[in-house]
């Protein structure tokens, strides 16, 4: 049994940043299911968008974000992001994060759908690593922060409608209770719901599943961003990402015949919004009957490519490809979750005492399609807001619940000593394939209905197999399956195509559907809410 002022779940940039902010107000326990540096944030290549200098302005950044979001961004959330973003960037620099510079000034570049060069980057194409490493170092050094690595959160503990802590599986697979005055959920995304993804193994939608089971509202679950360009033939379940910034600096897409094709798909050509580029690639792959297209960066020159994209350059070299001479085979893959746990502008969820930030949260910033490099900015802007709101909540609710009730609850939970990990792995792969084949980049009523039926059958099988099993693998499988079902339900509900949600049977946006879809446990029918 552990008791603390604040619990932070997850160790991406949102979790680390909020933990550092909370630590100024009390003791923090940070729980992460792997090590502190294993997160989606860590692998972010592109950068962090912020309007830092003229002619750029927060208003221009806001316009670009709203345009990419295809009518589903919440304007007040976007305004918070673009107006507070520059200050948060300056604070990161004050914390020791070193963004790349040219002649002493912060280097800014441009990515798809941005009208201005406003993307900060670090270590060339390892921006997420640079920020994560520095924040992780500060977190490890802070005397008020206690880190629990390799600890898996199995349940949120809710008493009289308030989140008061979590149930955790420790590395010895024992159940532990953690109670806190406020809980900040920052456990990242859910790319591993799909067979093809740029996300690491850890991105299994745990936070969204935890929140849903506890009764929180989830929003916009149908909006999955498929990154247009991951390296084909990467050889692992996490596909290696080729940053949007490569196209931002002049690379172009070609089909397998060597023909550029984006000019016939969108006026912005290779700098069109991600959903447009991803579907354009999918169509070229369909028409040419090949599993990839090419990214041609040969015009950028070897020195520029090696200096600006050292990680991508090295990875291509490992596969026998030289970016200055060879076309790079690429294809789309699941990348970013625009939906998630519904929050207000302060990171508060529909469960008092539970706050959310980062990819697990749906703040309304991204709408139907995230503008590139806005997600890292969101982690610090809303990470700070969630932390401050948690501090205020804890001040008003200082009394922790009686722990005896939770001891009794945990001691009564069923436990199984042996289980079939091979079968768990098989069912995980089967679920991921169903999601990729039937609920992927292009969907329709028929594919979604078939997916819904298969996922229901898999759920029965998984529940029987994993009953009483508290292993990380079993819990991840249940989370992946639950999130897959919720994505499918939302995608079946939305009778239009908008942003990253594209259905061939209703291929156009419909103004009547310019609203959010809300899913909540124990509610058979979705709820709808207006766009702010």
Beta strands, then each sheet from edge to edge (+ up, - down):
strand 1: 2-9
strand 2: 28-31
strand 3: 48-49
strand 4: 101-102
strand 5: 105-106
strand 6: 108-109
strand 7: 119-120
strand 8: 145-148
strand 9: 152-159
strand 10: 162-169
strand 11: 175-185
strand 12: 218-219
strand 13: 224-231
strand 14: 252-254
strand 15: 293-296
strand 16: 328-337
strand 17: 340-342
strand 18: 354-356
strand 19: 361-362
strand 20: 515-519
strand 21: 527-530
sheet 1: 8+ 2+ 1+ 11+ 10- 9+
sheet 2: 8+ 2+ 1+ 11+ 18+
sheet 3: 3+ 7- 6+
sheet 4: 4+ 5-
sheet 5: 19+ 17+ 12- 20+ 21-
sheet 6: 13+ 16- 15+ 14-
end
